[in-house]
Amino acid sequence: MANHDEVYQHYIDGEWTDGTGEETFESENPATGKSLGEFRRGTPDDVDTALAAATEAEEEWQALSHIDRAEYLWDIYHELKERHQELGEVVTKECGKEISEGKADVTEAWHMVEWAAGDARHPKGDVVPSEIPAKDAYMRRKPRGVVGCVTPWNFPVAIPFWHMAVSLVEGNTVVWKPAEQTPWCGQIIAEMFEEAGIPDGVFNMVQGFGDTGEAIVDDDRVDTVLFTGSAEVGQEIASKVGGQPGKLAACEMGGKNNIVVTEEADLDIAVHSAVMSSFKTTGQRCVSSERLVVHEDVYDEFKERFVEVAKDVSVGDPLEEETFMGPLIEEGHKEKVTEYNELAKREDVNVLVDRTELDDDEIPEGHEDGHWVGPFVYEADAQENLRCTHEEVFGPHVALLKYSGDIETAVDIHNDTDYGLAGAIISEDYRQINYFRDNAEIGLAYGNLPCIGAEVHLPFGGVKKSGNGYPSAREVIEAVTERTAWTLNNSKDIQMAQGLSADIKTRED
């Protein structure tokens, strides 16, 4: 448990520091409403200090080999594994997702660290044939410099390592702002970097709110911004950074994700996939499904079975193994989800399950101040342009959309949102699956599976309003390095490609 006697600090330039701000903030357990610790609130001045340290540390860090840089991460890899249960519980206490998810968050973090650190010994660059036999042509990568990382609360250990592990191995220095809802996870990660002995200034953490994140994004010393979070903030970052020459942003944002259940679906798989996708993490994943697009031939049976589970799915103490859904992250988010449930009713949908306000006996003892909500499921017209079926709620708020006709119709309904992050198709017909694969407007596609459950070595990101980057594994390398095309002449003569003459002609000629 966090130590209540101290106020936790920022980690800047190899030191724990109070920073320049007077304000502090609390981390709260969303299941109990109780405080987990008090943290310093960062200021733009603190970001300035951190960026100065990161800029100063670049040269020394880049002078090391990939392999030497990766050594620091191997220490963290072992620590994440050794503290699996303990850290899983910290994640669960701080962000409210049930314990198997809390532990999976930590596993995902060590998978990413393993990938990044292991990648340090892999071959790099491409040797390219030249038109001129006496020339060698190849590509080299070099780090972009300082990477600013802004990460969300729903994967408070995994996503920071998705961003930072690759950035550091590739030779960048990092300034990181954890989500203000999960600063305790941020504290533990910073302690890991300190214990690993990473050189001063290479890794910096500033706790705080949006203004702290904004100070990172806006600063000229930041060469790449890696952001995971809401579409609104991500769009703002991408447009800001897009206007600054030489600066990049890779942003992975939210979704209004669909599962398509065709007339050829195995309904056991369909119901299982939909329940996992809609209610895991209490619907608070950027890849959670809020739209289930179901063919009329199987609609009634699917509806009956899905509704039965939604009515019965266990909501409770996330530290207990038998809990399927924990609380929402905070009071303000509970208000937002409740408002969307009310909006759906006003938009005249047919409500099938409404567990917005749970019965008192469903809320575990000592958890009365938690941010509890249960599943909300309704039927709506797939063709109608309703707000509830098109805006991201980020909660267990699920629309059943019936369709008739062929797979083309289903995919048209699937694509009828501003987002394009994740989606799944449930079908035993490979032609339907392949049509979905080729035509669904998404970055993460699943067949006969839930639309949640990314693995670290695959690209992770979306299209349309869901993102402009894929901050995972190999794709992070693209965002945090520059490629140089290098050509070397092995001959005493200069010969040019494309038949361009290399003869120097003077007036005497």
C-alpha positions in Angstrom: 0.0 0.0 0.0 1.2 3.5 -0.7 2.8 5.3 2.3 0.5 8.1 3.4 3.2 9.9 5.3 4.9 11.2 2.3 3.9 13.2 -0.8 5.3 11.5 -3.9 7.5 13.5 -6.1 8.6 13.9 -9.7 11.7 12.1 -11.0 13.8 14.6 -13.0 17.5 14.4 -14.0 18.1 11.4 -11.7 16.6 13.1 -8.7 13.3 12.9 -6.8 12.1 16.5 -6.6 9.0 18.5 -5.3 9.2 20.6 -8.5 8.1 24.2 -8.5 4.4 23.8 -7.9 2.7 24.2 -4.5 -0.3 21.9 -5.4 -0.7 18.2 -4.7 -3.4 15.7 -5.8 -4.6 12.4 -4.6 -4.8 9.0 -6.2 -8.1 7.4 -5.4 -9.1 3.7 -5.4 -12.2 3.8 -7.8 -13.7 0.8 -6.0 -13.7 2.3 -2.5 -13.2 6.0 -3.0 -10.3 5.9 -0.6 -7.0 7.7 -1.1 -3.9 5.6 -2.2 -1.4 8.5 -1.8 -0.7 12.1 -2.4 1.4 13.3 -5.3 3.0 16.5 -6.4 1.2 18.3 -9.3 3.7 19.2 -12.0 3.9 22.6 -13.7 5.2 23.8 -17.1 8.4 24.9 -15.2 8.9 21.3 -14.1 8.5 20.1 -17.7 11.0 22.7 -18.7 13.5 21.3 -16.2 12.8 17.8 -17.3 13.2 18.6 -21.0 16.5 20.5 -20.3 17.8 17.3 -18.5 16.6 15.1 -21.4 18.3 17.3 -24.0 21.5 17.4 -22.0 21.5 13.6 -21.6 21.1 12.9 -25.3 24.7 12.8 -26.3 25.9 10.5 -23.6 22.9 8.1 -24.1 23.3 8.0 -27.9 27.0 7.2 -27.5 26.1 3.8 -26.1 25.2 0.8 -28.3 21.7 -0.4 -28.6 22.8 -3.5 -26.6 24.2 -1.4 -23.7 21.1 0.7 -23.6 18.9 -2.4 -23.5 20.8 -3.7 -20.5 18.9 -1.2 -18.3 15.6 -2.5 -19.5 16.5 -6.1 -18.8 16.6 -5.2 -15.1 13.1 -3.8 -15.4 11.9 -6.9 -17.3 13.0 -9.2 -14.4 11.5 -6.9 -11.8 8.1 -6.7 -13.6 8.0 -10.6 -13.7 9.1 -11.0 -10.1 6.5 -8.5 -8.8 3.7 -9.7 -11.1 1.1 -10.4 -8.4 2.0 -7.3 -6.3 2.0 -4.9 -9.3 -1.2 -6.5 -10.7 -2.9 -5.6 -7.4 -1.6 -2.0 -7.6 -3.0 -1.6 -11.1 -6.4 -3.1 -9.9 -6.5 -0.8 -6.8 -5.6 2.3 -8.8 -7.6 1.9 -12.0 -10.3 -0.5 -10.9 -10.1 -3.3 -13.5 -10.4 -6.8 -12.1 -7.3 -8.6 -10.9 -6.7 -10.9 -14.0 -6.7 -7.7 -16.1 -4.5 -5.9 -13.6 -1.9 -8.8 -13.8 -2.3 -9.0 -17.6 -1.4 -5.3 -17.7 1.9 -6.1 -16.0 2.5 -9.1 -18.3 2.0 -6.9 -21.3 4.5 -4.4 -19.9 7.2 -7.1 -19.6 6.4 -8.5 -23.1 7.0 -5.0 -24.5 10.2 -4.6 -22.6 11.3 -8.0 -23.7 10.6 -7.2 -27.3 12.4 -3.8 -27.2 15.4 -5.1 -25.3 15.7 -8.3 -27.5 15.3 -6.2 -30.6 18.6 -4.4 -29.7 20.5 -7.5 -31.0 18.5 -7.9 -34.1 19.8 -6.9 -37.6 18.9 -3.3 -38.5 18.6 -1.4 -41.7 18.4 -2.5 -45.3 21.1 -3.1 -47.9 19.7 -1.8 -51.2 21.1 -2.7 -54.6 22.4 0.3 -56.5 22.2 0.9 -60.3 25.9 1.4 -60.2 27.8 -1.8 -59.3 30.6 0.2 -57.6 28.2 1.8 -55.1 26.9 0.4 -51.8 23.5 1.8 -50.7 21.9 1.1 -47.4 19.7 2.7 -44.8 20.6 3.6 -41.2 18.5 4.8 -38.4 19.3 7.3 -35.8 17.3 8.5 -32.8 15.1 11.6 -33.2 16.2 13.0 -29.8 13.7 13.7 -27.0 10.4 11.8 -26.9 7.5 13.2 -24.9 5.1 10.4 -23.7 1.6 11.1 -22.5 -0.2 7.9 -21.3 -3.7 6.9 -20.2 -5.0 5.4 -16.9 -6.7 2.3 -18.3 -3.3 0.5 -19.0 -1.1 2.3 -16.5 1.9 0.0 -16.7 1.6 -1.6 -20.1 1.2 1.6 -22.3 4.1 3.5 -20.7 6.4 0.7 -21.6 4.8 0.4 -25.1 6.0 4.1 -25.6 9.2 4.2 -23.6 11.0 0.8 -24.0 11.5 1.2 -27.7 12.2 4.9 -27.5 15.0 4.3 -25.0 16.6 1.4 -26.8 16.7 3.4 -30.0 18.7 6.1 -28.2 16.1 8.7 -27.4 15.6 10.3 -24.0 12.2 10.5 -22.5 9.9 12.9 -20.6 6.8 11.1 -19.4 3.5 12.3 -17.9 1.5 9.5 -16.5 -2.3 9.8 -16.3 -3.4 11.9 -13.3 -5.8 9.0 -12.3 -2.9 6.5 -11.9 0.1 8.3 -10.5 1.0 5.4 -8.1 1.7 3.2 -11.1 3.8 6.0 -12.5 5.7 6.3 -9.2 6.6 2.6 -9.2 7.8 2.7 -12.9 10.0 5.7 -12.1 11.5 3.8 -9.1 12.3 0.9 -11.4 14.2 3.1 -13.8 16.1 4.6 -10.8 17.0 1.2 -9.5 18.1 0.1 -12.9 20.7 2.9 -12.7 19.7 4.6 -16.0 21.9 7.7 -16.5 20.6 11.0 -15.2 18.2 12.8 -17.5 17.6 9.8 -19.8 14.3 9.0 -18.2 12.2 11.8 -16.5 8.7 11.6 -15.0 6.5 14.6 -14.3 3.2 13.9 -12.5 0.3 16.2 -13.3 -2.7 17.1 -15.3 -3.5 18.3 -18.8 -1.5 21.5 -18.5 1.7 19.4 -17.8 1.0 17.2 -20.8 0.4 20.3 -22.9 3.8 21.8 -21.9 5.4 18.6 -23.1 3.6 18.6 -26.4 4.2 22.3 -27.1 7.9 22.4 -26.4 10.3 22.8 -29.3 12.8 20.4 -27.7 10.4 17.5 -28.0 11.1 15.7 -31.3 8.4 13.1 -31.1 5.1 13.0 -29.1 3.7 9.6 -28.3 0.1 9.9 -27.1 -2.5 7.4 -26.1 -5.9 8.7 -24.9 -9.1 10.5 -26.0 -9.8 11.4 -29.6 -10.4 15.1 -28.7 -7.0 15.5 -27.0 -5.2 13.4 -29.7 -6.6 15.4 -32.5 -5.5 18.6 -30.8 -2.0 17.2 -30.4 -1.8 15.9 -33.9 -2.9 19.2 -35.4 -0.6 21.2 -33.2 2.5 19.0 -33.9 1.6 18.8 -37.6 2.2 22.5 -37.8 5.7 22.3 -36.4 8.4 21.4 -38.9 10.5 18.4 -38.0 8.3 17.3 -35.2 6.2 14.1 -35.2 3.2 12.8 -33.3 2.0 9.2 -33.1 -1.5 9.3 -31.5 -3.6 6.3 -30.7 -7.1 7.3 -29.7 -10.6 5.9 -28.9 -13.2 4.0 -30.9 -16.8 3.2 -31.4 -16.0 -0.4 -32.2 -18.3 -3.0 -33.8 -18.6 -6.8 -33.7 -20.3 -8.2 -36.8 -22.3 -11.4 -36.2 -23.3 -12.9 -39.6 -26.0 -15.5 -40.4 -23.0 -18.0 -40.6 -21.8 -17.3 -37.1 -21.2 -19.8 -34.3 -23.4 -18.2 -31.6 -21.3 -19.6 -28.7 -18.3 -17.7 -30.1 -20.4 -14.7 -30.9 -21.9 -14.3 -27.5 -18.6 -15.0 -25.7 -16.7 -12.5 -27.9 -19.3 -9.8 -27.5 -19.5 -10.1 -23.7 -15.7 -10.0 -23.4 -15.4 -7.0 -25.8 -18.3 -5.0 -24.3 -17.8 -5.5 -20.6 -14.1 -6.3 -19.8 -12.5 -3.3 -18.1 -16.1 -2.1 -17.6 -16.1 -1.0 -21.3 -13.1 1.4 -20.6 -10.8 0.1 -23.3 -10.3 2.1 -26.5 -11.0 -1.2 -28.3 -14.2 -2.1 -26.3 -17.3 -2.8 -28.5 -20.3 -0.6 -28.1 -22.0 -1.7 -31.4 -23.1 -5.3 -32.1 -24.2 -5.7 -35.8 -26.2 -8.9 -36.0 -27.9 -10.6 -38.9 -31.7 -11.0 -38.7 -31.5 -14.8 -39.1 -29.6 -15.2 -35.8 -30.6 -11.9 -34.1 -33.3 -13.2 -31.8 -31.2 -16.0 -30.4 -28.1 -13.8 -30.1 -30.1 -11.1 -28.3 -31.6 -13.5 -25.8 -28.3 -15.0 -25.0 -26.3 -11.8 -24.8 -29.0 -10.1 -22.7 -29.1 -13.0 -20.3 -25.3 -12.7 -19.6 -25.5 -8.9 -19.4 -28.2 -9.1 -16.8 -26.1 -11.5 -14.8 -22.5 -10.5 -15.3 -20.8 -10.1 -12.0 -19.9 -6.5 -10.9 -17.9 -6.2 -7.7 -14.6 -5.9 -5.9 -12.0 -6.0 -8.6 -9.5 -7.7 -6.3 -11.8 -10.8 -6.1 -11.3 -13.5 -8.6 -15.0 -14.0 -9.2 -15.5 -10.4 -10.4 -16.0 -9.8 -14.1 -16.5 -6.0 -14.0 -15.0 -3.5 -11.6 -16.0 0.1 -11.1 -15.6 3.1 -13.5 -12.4 5.1 -13.1 -13.9 8.2 -11.4 -17.1 10.1 -10.4 -17.0 12.4 -13.5 -16.8 9.4 -15.8 -19.7 7.7 -14.0 -21.7 10.9 -14.7 -20.7 10.8 -18.4 -21.8 7.1 -18.8 -25.0 7.7 -16.9 -25.8 10.7 -19.2 -25.2 8.6 -22.3 -27.6 5.9 -21.0 -30.2 8.7 -20.4 -29.5 10.1 -23.8 -30.2 6.7 -25.4 -33.6 6.6 -23.7 -34.4 10.1 -25.0 -33.4 8.9 -28.5 -36.1 6.3 -28.1 -34.1 3.1 -28.3 -35.5 -0.1 -26.9 -33.7 -0.7 -23.6 -33.1 -4.4 -22.8 -30.8 -4.2 -19.8 -30.4 -1.2 -17.5 -28.0 -1.7 -14.6 -26.9 1.9 -14.5 -27.7 2.1 -10.8 -26.8 -1.2 -9.2 -28.8 -2.6 -6.3 -27.3 -2.0 -2.9 -26.7 -5.7 -2.4 -24.5 -5.9 -5.5 -22.1 -3.3 -4.1 -19.5 -5.0 -1.9 -19.2 -4.0 1.8 -16.9 -1.1 2.3 -17.2 -0.1 -1.4 -20.2 2.2 -1.1 -18.1 5.2 -2.3 -16.9 3.4 -5.5 -18.0 4.5 -9.0 -20.2 1.6 -9.8 -22.2 0.9 -12.9 -23.5 -2.2 -14.6 -24.2 -3.1 -18.2 -26.6 -1.0 -20.3 -27.9 -2.8 -23.5 -30.4 -1.6 -26.0 -31.7 -2.1 -29.5 -31.5 0.7 -32.1 -32.1 1.2 -35.8 -28.8 0.5 -37.6 -29.6 3.1 -40.3 -30.6 5.9 -37.9 -28.0 8.6 -37.1 -28.4 8.5 -33.3 -25.8 10.1 -31.0 -25.8 7.1 -28.6 -24.9 4.7 -31.5 -22.2 6.9 -32.9 -20.4 8.7 -30.1 -17.9 6.9 -27.9 -19.2 6.4 -24.4 -16.2 4.5 -23.0 -18.3 2.3 -20.7 -20.5 -0.8 -20.7 -23.0 0.9 -23.0 -23.9 -1.5 -25.9 -26.2 -1.1 -28.9 -27.7 -4.1 -30.8 -28.1 -3.2 -34.5 -30.0 -5.7 -36.6 -29.3 -6.0 -40.3 -30.7 -8.0 -43.2 -28.9 -8.8 -46.4 -25.3 -9.7 -47.2 -21.9 -9.1 -45.6 -21.6 -5.9 -47.7 -24.5 -4.4 -45.7 -23.0 -5.5 -42.4 -19.7 -3.8 -43.2 -21.4 -0.6 -44.4 -23.0 -0.4 -40.9 -19.7 -1.3 -39.3 -18.0 1.5 -41.1 -20.7 4.1 -40.3 -18.8 5.8 -37.5 -16.2 8.5 -37.3 -13.8 6.0 -35.6 -11.8 3.1 -36.9 -9.8 1.4 -34.2 -10.9 -2.3 -33.6 -13.5 -4.6 -34.9 -14.4 -8.3 -35.1 -16.4 -10.6 -37.4 -18.0 -13.8 -36.2 -18.6 -16.2 -39.1 -17.8 -19.7 -40.2 -17.7 -18.5 -43.9 -14.2 -17.6 -44.9 -15.5 -15.5 -47.8 -17.4 -13.3 -45.4 -14.4 -13.1 -43.1 -12.2 -12.0 -46.0 -14.6 -9.4 -47.2 -14.6 -7.9 -43.7 -10.8 -8.1 -43.6 -10.5 -6.2 -46.9 -13.3 -3.6 -46.3 -13.7 -2.9 -42.6 -12.1 0.6 -41.9 -10.1 -0.4 -38.8 -6.5 -0.8 -37.6 -7.1 -3.9 -35.5 -9.3 -6.6 -37.0 -10.3 -10.0 -35.4 -12.0 -13.1 -36.8 -14.0 -15.3 -34.4 -12.5 -13.5 -31.4 -13.3 -10.6 -29.1 -12.0 -7.2 -30.6 -9.9 -6.7 -27.5 -6.6 -8.4 -26.7 -3.7 -6.9 -28.6 -0.2 -8.5 -28.6 2.8 -6.2 -28.3 4.6 -7.2 -31.5 1.6 -6.3 -33.7 0.8 -2.7 -34.9 -1.7 -1.1 -32.5 -3.6 1.9 -33.8 -6.5 2.9 -35.9 -7.8 5.0 -38.8 -10.2 7.9 -39.2 -10.8 9.6 -35.8 -9.0 6.8 -34.0 -5.5 7.8 -34.7 -2.5 8.7 -36.9 0.0 6.3 -35.4 0.6 2.8 -34.2 2.6 3.1 -31.0 3.7 -0.5 -30.7 6.9 -2.5 -31.2 8.2 -2.0 -34.8 5.9 0.9 -35.5 7.2 2.9 -32.5 10.7 2.6 -34.1 9.2 4.5 -37.1 8.0 7.3 -34.9 11.2 7.7 -32.7 14.0 7.3 -35.3 15.1 9.0 -38.6 16.2 7.0 -41.5 19.2 8.1 -43.5 19.7 6.7 -47.0 23.5 6.2 -47.3 25.4 5.7 -50.5 29.1 5.0 -50.7 31.2 5.0 -53.8 33.9 2.2 -54.0 35.4 3.4 -57.3 37.8 6.2 -58.1 35.3 7.3 -60.8 32.1 9.1 -60.2 29.2 7.4 -61.9 25.6 8.6 -61.5 22.3 6.8 -61.6 19.6 7.3 -64.2 22.3 7.8 -66.8 23.0 11.3 -65.6 26.2 12.6 -67.1 29.1 13.0 -64.6 31.3 14.8 -67.2 32.4 18.3 -66.1 32.3 20.6 -69.2 34.1 23.8 -69.4 34.1 26.7 -72.0 37.3 25.3 -73.6 35.4 22.1 -74.5 
